């Protein structure tokens, strides 16, 4: 069975909750299920690293967010499936993604990665680029 159109999947959850791991497993599963559409994972951490060669910085986030949304829209217009691998924790973040899909007449799905905060803090300590625990706790 093939999908009739491409679409956007929005992952949401705390930092270090396993979103990226889930995104890659989901991509593999979608590609095993169909061959018509390429699947692209968009990770704002990679955009941030490309633009600034750095991790999260509040003063740079507006630009990172703008580039992230532009990239997602561009790839959707290229008729590819997109997985947004971001915290997307605030409804305003998800709303921006939903608006893109509405403009393009595409389906929009949200998957919430519900990992206990204690586990996120543990996983954060063993990841390559850990972030301050306070960022996880305060979201």
N, C-alpha and C positions, 0 to 999 in steps of 0.2 A: 504494500500500500504506500502511496506517495502523498506527500502534503500538497495541497492545491496552491498555497501561497507561502511565502516566507513569513516570519513573525519575530517578535522580540520576547525574550524571557528575562525578567528582572529578578535577580537574586537579592534577597535582603536578609540582614542578620548582623550580629556584632562582629567587630574585627576579630580575627583568629577563630571564627566559628566553623570553618571548614568550607566556606563558600567557593574558594578557588578549586579545592579538591573535587567538590560536587560539580562545579562547572565543567571540569575536564571529563569527569565520568559521564555527565549528561551529554556533552558534545559527542563522545564516543558512541553512546547509545543512539543518539539521533542519527549519526552517520551509519550505524549498523541497520537502522530502520528504513532509511531512504538514501537515495543517491542523487536526487535532483538538486538539492541545495547545499551549498557550502555552509559550514557553521563557524562563526567567528566569535571568540570571547574577547570582550572589551574590558580591560582592567585599567582603571584610572591611575593606579600606582605606576603602571608602565608609561602612561602619558606624562605623569608627574616627573618620573625619572628622565624621560626623554627631554622634556622642556627645561627642567631645573637640576637634573642630576641629584635629586634629593628626595627625602621622604616628606610626609605631610607637613605643611606649613600653612597656618590659617590665612596669612596675607596673600598666598598664591592660589588658594583654593577656588576662587571665582573664575580665574582663567582656566585652571585644570577642569573644572566642571563644564565650562563652555566648550572646551575642546573635546571633552568626553561626549557631550551631547551631539556635537557636530559630527564626530566620528561614527557614532551609532546611526545617526540619520543617513550619512553617506553610505554606509555599508548596507543598510536596509534598502536604500534606493538601488543598490547594485544587485538586488534580488537574493540576498543571503540571509540566513537565520543568524540572529545576534543574541548572545547571552551577555547581559550586563553584570559583570562581576565586581560589584561595588557594595558598600554597606546599604545604600538606598534606604536608609533607616527612617528618614523623615518623609512624611507624605508629600512634601513639595518636590523631593527628588523623584519619587515615583510618578508624580503628576506630570512632570516635564517629559518623562519617557512615554507616558500614556498619550500625551498630546502629539508627540511625534508619530505614534502609531495611528492616531485618529486622522492626522493630516494625510498619511500615506495609505489609509484604509487597510491597515494590517491588524492582526490579533496581537494582544498584549497579555502576557501571563506573569504572575508574581509567584515566586517560590520563597517561602520564609524558612530560613535555616535556623531552627530553634535549638541552639546549643546552650547548655547552662553556663552562666557567667564564670563559674569556677573552672570549668573545662576550657573556656576561651582563654582565661588567664594562664592556665597551664600550657596550652598549645602556643600561646604568644611567646612564652619563654624559650621554646625550642624551635621557633621558626627562624628563617634566615634573617629577616629584617623585622625584629620585634619593635613594638611601639610602646610608649609608656602605659603602664597598667591603668592609670587614671583615665586615659582616653576611652578605654573599654568600659570601665566602671561608670563613667559619666554619660555614656550614651544611653 
